[in-house]
Amino acid sequence: MLTLDLGADAIIVLGGSGSIGSAIARQAGAAGAKVLVADVSAGPVDKVVAELTAAGVEAQGAVVDITDEDNLRRAVDRAADSWGFLSGLVNAAGILRTGPIEEMPHSDWDDIMAVNVTGTYLSTKVVVPYLKQHGHGAIVNVSSVSAFIGSDEGFAYTTTKGAVLSFTYGTAGELASHKIRVNAVCPGWVSGGFTQTAMDSSDDPQALVDMATRLHYLGRMATPTDVANAVVWLLSPLASFVTGTGLFVDGGFMVKRGEG
């Protein structure tokens, strides 16, 4: 019987202390992988690593700025030296900047492009030599249904998620001959993270929950674990013939938009 087993893998999760990233780290660890949890702040990273270690997962943490190639390379090199190899990368780091196009500061645009797009490029650039050395590997980028839709005052975020998806397509072709698969997940609304921030700042958070119920055929938001399970499947041998795809993990969001 086929099982989802990452017992031969050592995986880096960028954005690994966020709601989706930490769920990916937990699910990858539960499937047997060694996991490097990498993110921008030490406290949240240490918390996730402690949780993984307590569950019997071989895990380590790194504080990284994914817009700084040298900083990122040092963290990746340490993990590779420790484990002797790297076999997987998950690009789950991301930030949100919103506002009307006429009012958004140039600095906000630069910030979101630097983290969401350039960070994905740099982490892939740094990790790929180790995947080639290993002889095969898998990369999963976190895009969004936002790559396909308009969003009032969310143009910067949708731009970055479209870029991440195009980056996935381009690198999948380049790396296929090295037996490195590159895919993306495109979640709909996910509980936690940016959605939780929106709920916390809303005068009527229940209205957002009700909207999510209407927008998704399955009648709810995704949980971070829903997204993580899809990511771990794409990392695993069960997806050995899947590359260059954007997998919707959206509870039917994209299909339901066509109802009118």
Sequence and secondary structure as in RCSB ss.txt:
>XXXX:A:sequence
MLTLDLGADAIIVLGGSGSIGSAIARQAGAAGAKVLVADVSAGPVDKVVAELTAAGVEAQGAVVDITDEDNLRRA
VDRAADSWGFLSGLVNAAGILRTGPIEEMPHSDWDDIMAVNVTGTYLSTKVVVPYLKQHGHGAIVNVSSVSAFIG
SDEGFAYTTTKGAVLSFTYGTAGELASHKIRVNAVCPGWVSGGFTQTAMDSSDDPQALVDMATRLHYLGRMATPT
DVANAVVWLLSPLASFVTGTGLFVDGGFMVKRGEG
>XXXX:A:secstr
      TT EEEEETTTSHHHHHHHHHHHHTT EEEEEES HHHHHHHHHHHHHTT  EEEEE  TT HHHHHHH
HHHHHHHHS   EEEE         TTTS HHHHHHHHIIIIIHHHHHHHHHHHHHHHHT EEEEEE  GGGSS 
 TT HHHHHHHHHHHHHHHHHHHHHGGGTEEEEEEEE SBSSHHHHHHHHH S HHHHHHHHHHHSTTSS B HH
HHHHHHHHHHSGGGTT  S EEEESTTHHHHGGG 
